[in-house]
């Protein structure tokens, strides 16, 4: 897992929607739609949408369902 240090703390490096689409084998517009609808966990940085690889792995492991709230 790639990490980045921010304010002395290690954080998982965020990845792009393109990476998620390739990993999951689904179209890029669907990735953005799932993120917008809250189906796929994401991090918003201004207008940008980024993803934690561990969140995507957990999403796939759960069979594509939302995490329990």
C-alpha positions in Angstrom: 0.0 0.0 0.0 1.4 3.4 -1.0 1.3 6.0 1.7 1.9 9.7 1.9 2.9 11.7 5.0 0.7 14.7 5.9 1.4 16.7 9.1 3.6 13.9 10.3 0.9 11.2 9.9 0.9 8.4 7.3 -2.2 8.3 5.1 -3.1 5.9 2.3 -2.4 7.4 -1.1 -5.6 8.1 -3.0 -6.2 6.9 -6.5 -8.3 7.9 -9.5 -11.6 6.8 -10.9 -9.7 5.5 -13.9 -7.8 3.1 -11.7 -11.0 2.0 -10.0 -12.8 1.4 -13.4 -9.9 -0.7 -14.6 -9.7 -2.7 -11.4 -13.4 -3.4 -11.3 -13.8 -3.8 -15.1 -16.7 -1.3 -15.4 -17.1 1.9 -17.4 -15.7 5.1 -16.0 -19.0 6.9 -16.1 -20.5 4.2 -13.8 -17.7 4.8 -11.3 -18.6 8.5 -11.1 -22.3 7.7 -10.9 -21.8 5.2 -8.0 -19.6 7.7 -6.2 -22.2 10.4 -6.6 -25.0 8.2 -5.4 -22.9 7.1 -2.3 -22.7 3.5 -3.5 -19.0 3.5 -4.0 -16.9 5.0 -1.1 -14.9 8.1 -2.3 -13.1 11.1 -1.1 -13.9 14.5 -2.6 -11.2 17.1 -2.9 -12.9 20.1 -4.3 -14.3 19.0 -7.6 -12.1 16.0 -7.8 -13.2 12.5 -6.8 -10.5 10.2 -5.4 -10.6 6.7 -3.9 -8.8 4.8 -1.1 -7.6 1.5 -2.6 -8.5 -0.2 0.7 -12.1 1.1 0.5 -12.4 -0.3 -3.0 -11.0 -3.7 -2.0 -13.4 -3.8 0.9 -16.3 -2.8 -1.4 -15.4 -5.7 -3.7 -15.0 -8.1 -0.8 -18.5 -7.2 0.4 -19.9 -8.0 -3.0 -20.5 -4.4 -4.0 -22.8 -3.5 -1.1 -22.5 -0.4 1.1 -20.8 -0.7 4.4 -23.1 -1.1 7.4 -23.9 2.3 9.0 
